[in-house]
Amino acid sequence: MNENLLASFIAPTILGLPAAVLIILFPPLLIPTSKYLINNRLITTQQWLIKLTSKQMMTMHNTKGRTWSLMLVSLIIFIATTNLLGLLPHSFTPTTQLSMNLAMAIPLWAGAVIMGFRSKIKNALAHFLPQGTPTPLIPMLVIIETISLLIQPMALAVRLTANITAGHLLMHLIGSATLAMSTINLPSTLIIFTILILLTILEIAVALIQAYVFTLLVSLYLHDNT
């Protein structure tokens, strides 16, 4: 069976038109809402998880930083639902595209940095030069700190892309091995299939953890600049 391993990461098209936008807009439609005074168990559990996550991320922020709470909660829900939907068969995961992850990381990082330069420019500039630095090392440290600041959004995007892509490729390889061994050796097929189930459970956890890590790092960048 000649199949390209990267075929599942190619942006899908419908009648020659890119369908990535529709796929990106689809996960929010799955979030249940309620117009009733008394919510059901699903809505109650969802609200409890949102409050727990929001409280954990916003505890360290001041009043100005807490104005980002709605954006950060929306971000973690969007990334988590997108990652989980990508685990379904014959589906597409937008978070495997570096361009999309950069489109999320760069504006959030830039907004946090610009807020830091606007609200406390002295502290923001002080990050480029640690206290007590020897005079000969000042130019080098300023360059290093500047580069480390500029690569923060790239690190955010690459981390999310690499973790989701690696998990999908590993699942694809083990699934192909299971199909190939099914006609050769049944005991080996059962062992590989068990590994595939365990890997799927691990990928579900990774999908949720990577959404939390991405949002938490954005929250930390915001904390450093508010």
N, C-alpha and C positions, 0 to 999 in steps of 0.2 A: 504494500500500500504506500504509494508515494504521496505524502501530504506535507505541506509546508507547516512547520511548527509555529510560525508567526502569523498564519492565516487568521487566527481568531483575534489578533490584535489590529487587524486592518479595519479602518473606519467603514462601517456598512453604508450601502447606498440603496435607495429605492427609486427605480426607474432612472438611474443615472444621477440622482440628486442625493447629496449627503444627508444621512439620517441621524447623525450624531446629535444634532440640536434636539430632535424629538426624543431621543434616548435620554439625554441629560435632563429634559423637562419631565420625564415620566416618573422618576422616584418620588418627588413631592406629592404626586397624586395618590400614593399608597399610604400616606400618613393619615390615619383616621382622625376625624374631628367630631365634636358633639355640640349640639345646640340645646341640650337638655340640662336642667339644674343638677340632676343626679347622673353621674357618668357610670358607664359599665366598667367591667374589670380591665378591659384592654385600654381604654382611655385613662383610667386611673393609674395603671402600671406605667403607661407612657409618660404621663405627667410627673409621676414620682421619679422616673429615670431622668427626665429633663431637669427637674429641680435639683436632683442629686449631682448631676454633672455640672450644671451651672453654678451651684454653690461651691463645688470643689475648685472650679477654675476661677471664680470671681472673688474668693475669699482674700486673696493677696492683693487685690486691686483697690485703688482709691476711688473716689466718686467719679472722676473723669474716665478711669479705665472701665468702670462698670457700665458705662454707656454703650460699650461694645458687646454686652452680654447677649443680646438678641442675635447679632451677627455671628458670634462664635457658636451659639447653640444651633443656629440654622446650618452653619458650616459642618459641624460634626454629624448632624443628622443626614445632610446631603451626602457626605463622603461615605458614611456607614451604609446607607441604603444603596448607593451606587456600587460599592464593593460587594455587598451581599447579592444584589441582583446579577452581578457579573459571574457568580458561581453557578448560575442555572445553565443547563445545557443549551447550546446554540444561542448564547447570549453574547453581548458585547459589554466590556468594562471600560468606560471612559477614563477612569483613573489610571489605566495603563498607558495613556498618551501623555508624554512629557509636556506637550504644548498646553494641554488643559490644566495640568497641575501647576505649571508656571503661571498660567492665567489666573489661578487662584492665589498662588503664593506671592507674586510680585505686588499686586495692589494692596494686599493686607500688610505686607512688610513695609511697603512705601508709606502707607497711611500711618503706621506706628512710628516710623522714623521721622516723618514730617511733623507729627504731633509732638515728638520729643524735642525737635529743634525749635518748635514754636513755643512750647510751654516752659522748658528749662534748657536753654541752649548751652549754658555753662556746663551742666552735668553731662549733656550729650557730647560736647567737645572733650570733656575730661576722659571719656572712655577711650579716646584715641591715644592717650598718653598716661600710663599708670604712674601713680605717685612714687617718687624716689628713683626714677629712671636715670641712669648715668647720661651725661650730656652727649657723648659720642654715639649712643644708641638711639637717641631721640628720632632722627629721621627714619631709621629702619623700622622702629616700632610703630611710628605713625603710618607708614606704608603697610605694614603687616595688619594693623588693626583696621585700616580702611578696606583692605582686601577681604578680611574676615567678615566685615559688615556687609560688603557687596555680595558675597557668596551665600549669605543666609537664605535668600529665597530659592537659589539653585539647590542648596542642600535639602530644603523642605520638599521641593518637587521631585528631586532624584530619589530621595528616601522612599516616598510613597510609590513612585513608579517602579522602582527596583523590587520592593517587597511584593507588590501585587503581581507584577509580571513574573517574577521567579516562582511564586506559588502556582500560578496558572500553568506555566510551562511544566513544572514538576507533576502536576495533576494530569496534564495531557500525556506526558511520557509514560507515567504509571498506568493510565487508562489504556493506552495503546499496547503496553506490555501485557495487560490483563486479557485483552482481546486476542493477541497473538498466541498467548499460552493456553487459551481455552480449548484449542484443538490439538494441543500437544500433551499437556500434563495437567490433569485436573487438580491434584493436591497443590501444585505450585500456583495454579490459578487462584485457588482459595486464599492462599497466603498473600499473594499480591493484591487480591481484592480487599482483604482485611486491611492491608497497608493503605490502600486507596481510601477506604472509609475513614481511617484514623487521620489521614492527611486532609481529607475534606473537613473534618471537625477542626483540625488545626487551622485551616484556611479561614473558616468562619471566625475563629478567635482573632486571627491576624487581621482580617477585614475590619473588625471592630476596634482592635488595638491601634491600627495605623490611623484610623479616623481620629481617635483620641489623641495620639501622639502629634499628628499634624496640627490639630486645634490647640493642644497644650503648648506647643512651641510658639505658635502665633500669639497665644496669651502671654507667654514669657517675654517675647519681644515687645509686646504692648506694655508689660509691667516695667521693663527697663526704660521705657520712654515716657512714662506718665508719673 
